[in-house]
Amino acid sequence: MTGPSLTVLAPILVLIAACAVDAWVYADAKEHLRRGHPAVFTFGPVRIATPEAWFLGCLIMWAVFFPLYLTVTGRNPFR
C-alpha cells in the first residue's frame, strides 16, 4: 500500500473537521450578534458573549464549548 496510512490520516481529518466546526461557530455567533441576539453564556464572573470568545473556547475546549454554544443558541441536540 502506498501513501499515508489511516492511522496518520484520521487525526488530521478530525483536526480539519474540528476547525471547520469552530469556523462555523464563529460565523454563526457573528450573525447572531449582527441580528441583535448575541449568543451569551454567563457563569459567575465568566461571560462569553463575543464571536471571538466562542471561537477561542471551541478551539481550546471543543468538547465543552461546542455543546454549550448549541444550547445557548437553541440548537441543543440533546433535547
Residue pairs with C-beta under 8 A, 6 or more apart in sequence:
18 62
21 58
21 62
21 66
22 55
22 58
22 59
22 62
23 55
25 51
25 54
25 55
25 58
25 65
25 66
25 69
26 51
26 52
26 54
26 55
27 51
28 39
28 73
29 38
29 39
29 50
29 51
29 54
29 55
29 69
30 51
32 38
32 39
32 73
33 39
33 50
33 51
38 49
38 50
39 48
39 49
39 54
39 69
39 72
39 73
40 47
40 48
40 49
40 72
41 47
41 48
41 49
41 68
41 72
42 48
48 54
48 57
48 65
54 65
54 69
57 64
57 65
57 68
57 69
58 65
58 66
58 69
67 76
67 77
67 78
70 76
70 77
71 78
